[in-house]
Amino acid sequence: MTEQDTVDQGQPLVEHLIELRTRILHAILSVLIIFLPMFAFSNEIYTYISEPLRQFLPEGTTMIATEVASPFLTPFKLTMVLAIFIAMPYILHQLWSFIAPGLYSSEKRVAAPLLISSIILFYTGIAFAFYVVFPLVFGFFTSVAPEGVAIMTDINRYLDFVLKLFFAFGLAFEIPIATVLLIWTGATTVESMGRKRPYVIVGCFVVGMLLTPPDVISQILLALPMWILFEAGILFARIFKLGTTEAEPELTEQQEQP
């Protein structure tokens, strides 16, 4: 093998690495472009995000900051995470642009709708957590406080709690995508997934227990949507006839004919 052949073989790998670096830099730049103007309103953003808890605080109590840098770092962290959430479609677009050339046309026709659906479902999970779960959870927590105990939540602890639930519900709402991918790739079938439904239901409650804080309300509010979304994934696979075994008998009869 000549030196020129070695250079020719190594060049595609170098080109892929350069393209990957470019995609990553574009993704980081998109986050910074969104973050910088939003940072001027970081306190207002935190005020909005903390509203589900503050509306249930007893009169005369407020949220507190127990660390010196918390009044600055906590809104900063929230704004940065929010910028990543907003830039997620563009980040996934960069990822798609990097891997799409290696896919077949049939794979692209399925992968593109799944990618768009995953973004929508992730945002839906976050919205469900903020507008449905948070009022119920915080209303319950503040109502069961022992007499004489003042509820004054630290702003950093509250943000950690909120972000954990955002990620938990955002990922949980991706279950239909995961179900369709498993069936589409042939890892399982619609019939097999249907037979495993009891195990999936138990698994949903186990995952809800692990991903949410130790309270029954948030665990149930995560487990039930996961189960419903699992059923939605199976229904979608049935409608588009992914991973079904109905055509197998006909294929067998055709093969047996001389």
C-alpha positions in Angstrom: 0.0 0.0 0.0 1.5 3.3 -1.0 1.5 6.5 1.0 -1.1 8.0 -1.3 -3.5 5.1 -0.6 -3.1 5.6 3.1 -3.9 9.3 2.8 -7.0 8.6 0.6 -8.3 6.1 3.2 -7.7 8.5 6.1 -9.2 11.5 4.5 -12.9 10.5 4.8 -12.5 10.0 8.6 -10.9 13.4 8.9 -13.7 15.0 6.9 -16.3 13.4 9.1 -14.5 14.6 12.3 -14.3 18.1 10.8 -18.0 18.1 9.9 -18.9 16.8 13.4 -16.9 19.6 15.0 -18.7 22.1 12.8 -22.1 20.7 13.8 -21.2 20.8 17.5 -20.0 24.4 17.2 -23.1 25.5 15.4 -25.2 23.8 18.2 -23.3 25.6 20.9 -23.5 28.9 19.1 -27.3 28.6 18.8 -27.6 28.1 22.5 -25.4 31.2 23.2 -27.4 33.3 20.7 -30.6 32.4 22.6 -29.1 32.6 26.0 -27.5 36.1 25.8 -30.6 38.2 25.2 -32.6 36.0 27.6 -30.1 36.5 30.5 -31.2 40.1 30.8 -34.6 38.7 31.9 -33.3 35.8 34.0 -35.0 37.1 37.2 -38.3 37.5 35.5 -38.0 34.0 34.0 -37.3 32.5 37.4 -40.3 34.4 38.9 -42.5 32.8 36.2 -41.1 29.3 36.8 -41.5 29.6 40.5 -45.1 30.7 40.3 -46.6 27.2 40.7 -45.0 27.1 44.2 -45.3 30.7 45.2 -49.1 30.8 44.7 -49.4 28.1 47.5 -47.1 29.7 50.0 -48.8 30.9 53.1 -49.3 34.7 53.4 -46.2 36.4 54.8 -43.7 33.7 53.6 -41.4 33.9 50.6 -38.7 31.8 48.9 -35.2 32.2 50.3 -31.6 32.0 49.1 -29.4 30.1 51.6 -26.1 30.5 49.6 -24.3 33.7 48.9 -24.2 33.3 45.1 -27.7 31.7 44.7 -29.5 35.0 43.7 -27.2 35.2 40.7 -26.3 31.6 39.8 -29.8 30.1 40.1 -31.5 32.4 37.5 -28.3 32.0 35.4 -28.6 28.2 35.4 -32.3 28.3 34.7 -31.8 30.6 31.7 -29.0 28.4 30.3 -31.2 25.2 30.6 -34.1 27.1 29.0 -31.9 28.2 26.1 -30.9 24.6 25.5 -34.5 23.5 25.5 -35.4 26.2 23.0 -32.5 25.4 20.8 -33.2 21.7 20.9 -34.9 21.6 17.4 -31.8 23.2 15.8 -29.5 21.0 17.8 -31.3 17.9 16.6 -31.3 19.3 13.1 -27.5 19.5 13.2 -27.4 15.9 14.4 -29.8 14.9 11.7 -27.7 16.6 9.0 -24.7 14.7 10.2 -26.2 11.2 10.1 -28.8 11.6 7.3 -26.2 11.1 4.4 -25.6 7.5 5.8 -29.3 6.5 5.8 -31.3 4.9 3.0 -34.2 6.8 1.5 -36.7 4.4 3.2 -35.0 5.0 6.5 -35.1 8.8 6.0 -38.9 8.7 5.4 -39.5 7.1 8.8 -36.7 8.8 10.7 -37.6 12.4 9.9 -41.2 12.2 11.2 -40.0 10.4 14.3 -37.4 13.1 14.9 -40.0 15.9 14.6 -42.5 13.9 16.8 -39.8 13.4 19.5 -39.3 17.2 19.7 -43.0 17.8 20.0 -43.4 15.1 22.6 -40.5 16.4 24.7 -42.0 19.9 24.8 -45.4 18.4 25.6 -44.0 16.5 28.5 -42.4 19.7 30.0 -45.7 21.6 29.5 -47.6 18.8 31.2 -45.3 18.8 34.2 -45.5 22.6 34.5 -49.2 23.2 34.0 -50.7 20.0 35.4 -48.2 18.2 37.8 -46.7 21.2 39.6 -49.9 22.8 40.8 -51.1 19.4 42.2 -47.7 18.5 43.8 -47.0 21.9 45.4 -50.6 22.3 46.5 -50.3 18.9 48.3 -46.9 19.6 49.8 -47.9 23.0 51.2 -51.2 21.7 52.7 -49.6 18.9 54.7 -46.9 21.0 56.5 -47.0 20.5 60.3 -48.5 23.3 62.4 -45.9 25.9 63.3 -43.6 25.0 60.3 -43.0 28.0 57.9 -42.6 26.9 54.3 -39.7 28.9 52.9 -38.1 27.0 50.0 -34.6 27.7 48.9 -34.5 28.9 45.3 -31.7 26.6 44.2 -33.4 23.5 45.7 -36.6 24.5 44.0 -34.9 24.8 40.6 -33.2 21.4 41.0 -36.6 19.9 41.8 -38.2 21.5 38.8 -35.5 20.6 36.3 -35.5 17.0 37.5 -39.3 16.8 36.8 -38.9 18.6 33.5 -36.3 16.0 32.3 -38.3 13.1 33.7 -41.6 14.0 32.0 -39.8 15.1 28.8 -38.1 11.8 28.5 -41.2 9.8 29.6 -43.2 11.4 26.7 -40.7 9.8 24.3 -42.1 6.4 24.9 -44.2 6.3 21.7 -41.0 7.0 19.7 -39.1 4.3 21.5 -42.0 1.8 21.0 -42.2 2.5 17.3 -38.4 2.3 16.9 -38.3 -1.1 18.6 -41.0 -2.4 16.3 -39.7 -0.8 13.2 -36.2 -2.2 13.6 -37.5 -5.7 14.2 -36.4 -5.9 17.8 -40.0 -6.9 18.7 -43.5 -7.0 17.2 -46.8 -5.4 17.9 -48.2 -8.7 19.2 -45.2 -9.3 21.4 -45.4 -5.8 22.9 -49.1 -6.4 23.5 -48.4 -9.6 25.4 -45.9 -7.7 27.6 -48.4 -5.0 28.6 -48.6 -6.1 32.3 -44.8 -5.9 32.7 -44.8 -2.5 31.0 -47.4 -1.1 33.4 -45.4 -2.3 36.4 -42.2 -0.9 34.8 -44.0 2.5 34.3 -44.6 2.8 38.0 -41.1 1.7 38.9 -39.7 4.3 36.5 -42.0 6.9 38.0 -40.8 6.0 41.4 -37.1 6.4 40.4 -37.4 9.6 38.3 -39.7 11.6 40.5 -39.4 12.9 44.1 -40.7 10.5 46.8 -44.3 11.4 46.6 -47.2 9.4 45.3 -48.8 12.2 43.3 -45.9 12.9 41.0 -45.2 9.1 40.6 -48.7 8.4 39.5 -48.8 11.5 37.3 -45.7 10.2 35.5 -46.6 6.5 35.4 -50.1 7.0 33.9 -49.0 9.1 30.9 -46.1 6.7 30.2 -48.6 3.8 30.0 -51.0 5.8 27.8 -48.1 6.8 25.5 -47.0 3.2 25.3 -50.5 2.3 24.1 -50.3 5.2 21.6 -47.0 3.8 20.2 -48.5 0.3 19.7 -51.6 1.9 18.0 -49.4 3.9 15.7 -47.4 0.8 14.8 -50.7 -1.1 14.1 -52.0 1.7 11.9 -48.9 1.8 9.8 -48.5 -2.0 9.9 -45.0 -1.9 11.5 -43.7 -5.2 12.8 -46.9 -7.2 12.3 -46.9 -10.9 11.6 -50.1 -11.0 9.6 -48.5 -11.5 6.2 -46.2 -14.3 7.3 -48.7 -17.2 6.5 -49.3 -15.9 3.0 -45.5 -15.7 2.4 -45.1 -19.3 3.7 -47.8 -20.6 1.3 -46.2 -18.8 -1.7 -42.8 -20.3 -0.8 -44.4 -23.9 -0.6 -45.8 -23.6 -4.1 -43.6 -25.2 -6.8 
